[in-house]
């Protein structure tokens, strides 16, 4: 899959200036900073950058106000170019550059590289977290890099949560692979979003395909010395409503952006670090624009909980990213209740497969983006539920291959002797309450299918006693149920998703 440079808009470039950078020392900067812990990697001395050309303004620190000229400038005199918009804001800490800017030119050099490679031009700034606006338009991407332990205050966590839910993105770069910083970033994300599990981003995540298609990467020898032998980028993320709002890199990107010529550090090579940085910008930019258009669906609350007298659909909770959209299934159930004359009205609950209450639910629903596993007890409970006449409705949110593959693998654990087969076009599922012969697809899926804008609906079924007990869509639908499919989604369009979801519910109720 490939996503191109339409995500960017041309503006003018500015490079940051640091007046001087003191040599960094491997030292304790505060009690409990992690400098005495296994896996700590101290910063490496960073040389001061050369002074910028006279006509280039600084985006990180400034040389001071320019004196007003005694006489008006002549028309032939060179004028400073307009200042470009800020894209990255580097978070300061009270412990000095050794803590938050051990590679002081990382963002400046990344921006310079972007300008040279893809002709997009942005500025960066450095601010304390308390000075950063919660409006993502003013600081689209927040960046925190370091080697030591760190923590945010409760007030800062609240501000960050507000900022991220409004469309912002935060990037944590683990300086030289230093584990105390990595551990702190994980801990802080769990505090900011206790209801969302930090997950490894798998190879099909759009972050790795937003500009460059990045599968394998080249690491420096220091990463191998640390015991990591794979060739895939190692990123973790917090994903909310199909948008990854927080990205944590286990290995250092800054040494590639700042062009440190040292193969022993724990980081990416220069070329791959730059490509990853460009992809982060492409992904965050497109997702911020999309988040603004679907703000009504981004409240991060479930508007419909089960009520007395309703038959409920139980969404399956599992260890992983089990809730990809926070209103999707509720919106589908509400639309189905309005659309049909079925006297039964659906409600919505969230249950683990180990919960005996699943046997009171006529329908289970499961979705996700990333890989997951069921325990043996969960698999056994699901088998018993389906054998007793229960029904499982499943979909790979955004059409993500990682969930698709994991779901098929876990269903083999549930029913080793059964296989899925495609529902034929003549199935009654495609007739009521909506007649569906072809269905619209998202731009992402259209591009993958060679430009097709409509296809025959594709659903897979697993039968028990001659009737479908599990229906699975390998293409995403729940974003469409919210009328807000993600721009990177491989799925059905909004109208098609609702029609197909309604038909699935009708088929279950009448069979």
Secondary structure by P-SEA (a helix, b strand, c coil): cccccccbbbbbbbbbbbcccccccccccccccccccccbbbbcccccccccccccccccccccccccccccccccbbbbcccccccbbbbbccccccccccccaaaaaaaaaaaacccccbbbbbbcccccccccccccbbbbbbcccccccaaaaaaaaaaaaabbbbbbbcccccaaaaaaaaaaaaaacccccccccccccccccccccccbbbbcaaaaaaccccccbbbbbbbccccccbbbbccccccccccccccccccccaaaaaaaaaaaaaaaaaaaaaaaaaccccccccccccccccbbbbbbbccccccccccaaaaaaaaaaaaccccbbbbbbbbcccccccccccbbbbcccccccccaaaaaaaaaaaaabbbbbbbcccccaaaaaaaaaaaaaacccbbbbccccccccccccccccbbbbcaaaaaaacccccccbbbbbbbccccccbbbbccccccccccccccccccccaaaaaaaaaaaaaaaaac
